[in-house]
Amino acid sequence: MPTGVQPISFDVHAVRGGSPGGARDDFETMIAQLAAATTPNVRSVAANPGDWGIDAFAGNLGGAITVWQSKYFMPVTTKKHVQQVKDSLDNVLKAAVKNGHTIASWILCIPSSMDGPMTAWWETWTKAREKEHSLVIQLWDETALRRKLLSPEGDDVRRGFYETYAQAAPAPVEQLRLVLEVEDGKAAALGSALFIRQMTETGHVELDSAKRQFFNADLVAREIAHKDVPAEVAALSSADATLHGPWEMQFNECAAEDALRVLHTRVWRDVRNEHDKLSKSLRLELVHSWGLVHRLVDNGEAGWVKHWQRIAAEHSDG
């Protein structure tokens, strides 16, 4: 290591990210910048809702590309990570077939080293996949990453991500997710969704905000399912269960009082109260929390009228 250069610790991504998901996103950003610093014409693909299994790529999406895939496996990569690695390559290959490009090279980027059993599996698996799919598979593990970060090309990335955290890291600041507008085409498609039908049954006429809430919550759910980080999957499941509770309690009370006309309003009040109790790792705005309730309705787990289960069944049959 050059004189005066501070040691590189990949633990800083967890410190700066403040959560498993934040650490993963921060590491992914670093990989994209390091790839761009060492390879010409590198770009990223935004998740909307999926990112085609690509964290960063070089080449033309109408032809052959090199793909960088980051996985924040810490403190060591073991055989418990095998399925995630296999799924990552499978996803990028399926997306390539679907979207009309080919994978010339696939680079797995991890901030740790593989243990013995994982190394043996990796060497056998990569040789088979390279032959099967006519591509090149590379590994940027912690040793390769440090070498690239200490190169002249990677120096700016190293200083930007690691030098400022070599002493004491500041407290992480939670960054909430953006709330996106729904494109006209997607808004029109949502007009036939079950949650919209349920709201129509209650007499709702203006439905644009409901579509926006559902759309943004569904993006979050799809992203979490795609990334498949166990802590985030568990946090989303917990949020669904938490928000299902107020709906069920209010539905039972409104049904007993013959007051289902105010069910929607009461549930929305309770969702506002429950929002701050949801896992901070999800980084949800209130719009997302409301949208998660719409997803429960759209999945046939809740409804806004007394005969909501019949409507859900009819919608499914149709």
Secondary structure, 3 states (H helix, E strand, C coil): CCCCCCCCCCCHHHHHHCCHHHHHHHHHHHHHHHHHHHCCCEECCCCCCCCCCCCEEEECCCCEEEEEEECCCCCCECHHHHHHHHHHHHHHHHHHHHHCCEEEEEEEECCCCECHHHHHHHHHHHHHHHHHHCCEEEEECHHHHHHHHCCCCCHHHHHHHCHHHCCCCCCCCCCCCCCCCCCHHHHHHHCCCHHHHHHHHCCCCCCHHHHHHHHHHHHHHHHHHHHCCHHHHHHHHHHHHHHHHHHHHHHHHHHHHCCHHHHHHHHHHHHHHHHCCCCHHHCCCHHHHHHHHHHHHHCCCCCCCCCHHHHHHHHHHC
